[in-house]
């Protein structure tokens, strides 16, 4: 039984590292559209993983944190952006038994609500916050 538990935890750890690494790679490879005033972060599609895989939100948080650091984001963006991804993934996990169609909503809502404030106050992009909510 111990060997089986050890194998499962090693497998889970490797899977977690892979998800974080994929998030980082997608963020950096698509950096021109991942950062800036108008953002389309392809890696955020991974935030629906907690709907089908168990407890994958820490991996996404770590991936976002590393991706933002390597992408040259400012400290408020590193912190708030990573928290937005974490919140989106946690709420996706909590909604996993309700409907698979609801899985994308928490990450969309978290990023729509939080990131425009980082753009406005952190990066001094002085467009109206409601407009920035549409561009993230």
N, C-alpha and C positions, 0 to 999 in steps of 0.2 A: 504494500500500500504506500509506503514512504517513497519508493521509486516513482510510482505513478503520480503522486502529488508533486514531486520534484520536477518531473517531466512537464506537467501541466504548467507549473509556475515558470519554468524556463521558456516554454513555448509562449506563454502569455507575455513575458518580458521581451522576447525577440519580436513578437507581433507588435507590441507597444513601441519599441524602438523603430521598427519599420514604418509605422504610421507617422510617428514624429518626423522621421527622415523624409518620407514622401511629402509631408506638408512643407518642410523646409525647401526641398528641391523644387516643388511646384511654385512656391513663393519667389524663389530666386530666379528660376528660369523665366518666369513671366513677370519679372520685376517692373518692366515698363508699364504694365497695367495693374500690377499689384499695389503700387504705391502712388500717391499723388491726389490731386483734387478729385478726379474721377477714378474710382477704384473698381476693378473687377478682379477679385482675388479668386482664381480658380481653385486654390488649395482649400478654400472655405467649403467647397463641396464635400470635403471629408467630414465636416461637422455633423453629417447625418449618419455617420457610422454607429454612434451609440444607439440608434434605433434598432440595429440588428446585432451588433457585437456588444459583449458585456463590458461595461465600464471603460470606454475608450476615451473619455474626456480628458484625463490627465495627459495622455499622449498628444492630443491636439493642442492643449495648452503649452506644452513644452515645444512642440513644433512651431507654434505661432511665436512664442518667445524668441526662439533661436532665429526664425525667419525674419522677424522684425529687427533683431540685433544685426544680423548679417546684411540686411537690406538697408541699413543706415537710418533707421527710424529714430526719432527723438524719444527721450525717456517717457514722456506722457503717452506717446503712441505705443511704446513697448508694453507699458503697464496696462493702459485702458484697452488697447487692442487685444492683448492676450486675455484680459478679463472678459471681453465681449465674446471671444471664441469659447472660453471656458463656460460662461453662462449659457451660450447657445447650445453647446454640447450637453451640458447638464440637463437643461430643460428638454432637449431632444430625447435624452435617456429617460427622463420622467414620463414623457408622452409615448414611449415605445409601445405600450400595450393598447393605446387608444386607437390610433389610425396611422398607417404608414404615410398617408398624405399630409399629415401634420408635421412630420419630421423636419422639413426645411424651414418651417416658420420660426422656431426659436432663434436659430443663427441669424436669420434675416432681420428679425426684430431687434436682437441685441446689437447688431452692427449698425442698423439704421438709427437707433436711439443714441448710441454712445460715440461712434466714430466721428460724426459731424462736429461734435464739441471739441474733439482733439484737433480736427482740421482747422476749426475756427480759432480756438484759443492757443493751441500748440504751434501750428504751422502758419498762423495769421492769414489764413485764406478767408477773407472777409466777405464772403458771399452769405446770403441769408441761410441760417441753419436748416429751415425746411427745404430749401433747394438742395442743400448738401445731402440731406436725407435721401433724396432721389438719386443722387450721383454715386452713392456708396453701394 
